[in-house]
């Protein structure tokens, strides 16, 4: 059974500008793939979220893709976050979403419904 890749929006500025759903997802997933783990740590600390993190940025995304994809195929859930806002077309994570689609991971496994 495939896991789920969640694309999670984070606050731009005030840490209180985060949704309840985003907090729930960040607490529930097996791993958070963050553009900058130091930046994301501030958000996680504020909301007492102890989910493990890994870095996922433009300089390491290609080398980390295979391991993240294997974790998803193994049933784990991963949240991908950028430093602020919603990861998009050129933010870290876009390659992971694209790779999930190209390798046959079903839509429900990456869309995060």
Order of alpha helices (4+ residues) and beta strands (2+ residues): beta-alpha-beta-alpha-beta-alpha-beta-alpha-alpha
